[in-house]
Amino acid sequence: MSRNSARGFAVVSATAVTTVGAVMGVAQAGTAQSGDEAAAPAGDATLLADIPAGAQAQVQTVSLTRQADTQAVAADAVARKSAREAARKQAAQAAEAKRKAAEEKAREAKAASGDFPVQSSYTAAQVQAIARQIVPSGQFQCFSNIVNHESTWNYLAVNPSSGAYGLVQALPGSKMASAGADWRTNPATQIKWGLNYMNVRYGSPCDAWAYWQAHGNY
């Protein structure tokens, strides 16, 4: 082994990381940075030229290992970020589901208790507000569609031909007495009866609405 070769091999053994850094810098610069190569320290080029073939293979192995380690660290960071984002979304979805469940439970409890202040008269907006507290949220629009067609939310509506009465145009209106003796004047009583009727006969307000669309009545 020549004196220069021995010196090059010793440098590789003692300063592998430094040498790899130099090699990585040259390799990563690429053709896009060819103008900068002229400014690279001449000592690096001389040092690489002095490294024996076997030692150069060692440098390349260390270089590839460093690249793999860097890529692994980057991939791990991306995976952890994705996991955090997925956990955040899952927590948000769970919180939203819990909130909706609590609202639905409160609605059911209020509907069951019949805790609706009795008034001498009600506006359409007030009747709709009561309905939202009685009818499940996922069924409200269908229920609303039917009521809007049947009575335009007028709880005192009477069909002059048939005598059908109230929000859901019960025929005869006295059927609604099963939900409360105040069925003539209390929209909450009419809504409870109408919801039960739709559930029993059709399965749900949305099923009743589908029937109404096909037949013009329910």
Buried (B, 14 or more C-beta within 10 A) or exposed (E): EEEEBEBBBEBBEEEBEEBBBBBBEBEEBEEEEEEEEEEBEEEBEEBBEBBBEEBBEBBEEBBEEBBEEEEEEEEEEEEEEEEEEEEEEEEEEEEEEEEEEEEEEEBEEBBEEBEBEEEEEBEBEBBBEBBBBBBBEEBBEBBBBBBEBBBEBBBBBBBEEEEBBBBBBBEEBEBBBEBBEBBBBBBBBBBBBBBEBBBEEBEBBBBBBBBBEEEEEB
